[in-house]
Amino acid sequence: MTTNQRGLRAWTLAVGAAAALAVGITAVPAVAADGPTTQQLMSDCASGVGKCTFNDPVIQKAYLGNYRQVSHTLFNCSTSPATQGMDWSDSVGSSDTLDVSVTVGGKIAGIVDVSVTATYGHTWETSHSEGGSLGMTVQPGEVGWISRAQVMHQVSGTWQTHYDNQHWGHYYWYWKDTVTSPAPNGTDGVGNSVVIKSRPMTAAEKDSCKATARGQLLAPNQHHDQPSAPNTPGSTTPEPDAAPAATPPGESIPKQ
C-alpha cells in the first residue's frame, strides 16, 4: 500500500447463505492495496455511478481569502495625478482537498449542500459573484488597480460511496475531504474587502509611456497581486481552524 492511501477504506457486504441465516447481512472492513484513487471515487460521485453522501459535516470558522486583482490596470504616464472611475468584477468558486472544482449546480455541490442543510439548517453556497465601481487616483509614474478579497469558509466531512456492484472488490468506499467555498459577507464577523492598490512603474513600463502621447493607459487585468486560488487561506490571513476528526466506519489512504 502506498503512503498516500491512509484516508480511504473499503467496506464490503459479505452475504453468505449460512451467515444470512445466522446474523443477516454484515459489513466486513477490508483495505485494498490495489484500490481506487480518491479522484476516481469523486468522479463516480459526480457522474452518479456511485451513490454518494457527505457525512458528519463540520463547518470551520470563516476567514478572509487572498486578495486578487479584479479590475483593469491604470498606468499614469503623465506628470500629474490621474483620477478615474474604474469598474471591477469578481467571481469566486469552490474546490476540495483534491483541488476538484465543485461546480455550481453539479452533483458534488448538491450532495454537500444537502448534508450541510440537514445538519446546520442553512444552505451551502458554492460560488459568489460581485461587482461595482470605484474612483481611484494614481500618482505620476505609478500603476493602479482594484483588488478584492472574499470571505471564505470550509466544511470537512467523510464521503461514502455505495456501488450496486463491487468496484475494486468492494461495495462501499469512504474517504475524508474538506470543501472550501465563498461565505456570505459578515460570516463570523469577517467582511469582504475591496481596496485600491498601486506601485511604481518598471523601467519597461516607463519606456512604453514615452512611446505614447496618451497621459493615461488602461490595460487589462495584469494580475499584480500574488497569484493564488481565492479559496486558499492566504499567508497574511487567518488560517481556518482544524476540523474535528470524523469517525467513518473505516478509513485508509487513496492512491494518487
Secondary structure, 3 states (H helix, E strand, C coil): CCCCCCCEEEEEEECCHHHHHHCCCEEEEECCCCCCEHHHHHHHHHHCCCEEEEEEEEECCCEEECCEECECEEEECCCCCEEEEEEEEEEECCEECCCCECCCCCHHHHHHHHHHHHHHCCCCCCCEEEEEEEEEEECCCEEEEEEEECEEEEEEEEEEEEEEEEECCEEEEEEEEEEEEECCCCHHHCCCEEEEEEEECCHHHHHHHHCCCCCEEEECCCCCCCCCCCCCECCCCCCCCCCCCCCCCCCCCCEC
